């Protein structure tokens, strides 16, 4: 039961960060298209992808939410494999 509660807290934290810090407006659509988005680790998966989109590709910070809403599976991308 403790493990389940821990997973739920992590999912809620990921949802909160996507919505309030990154600015995703249609979180429900994002989850419908890619349910595993809530299971991603923010610090090791979400933040590196957002940073890569902005710093390496040149996506404007204001456009990141729209890119992620359109292509939520990008968040599971291993950035270290792209750079190589």
Secondary structure, DSSP 8 states (H G I E B T S, - for coil): -HHHHHHHHHHHHHHHIIIIII--S-HHHHHHH-GGGGGS-IIIIIHHHHHHIIIII---HHHHHHHHHH-GGGGG--HHHHH-
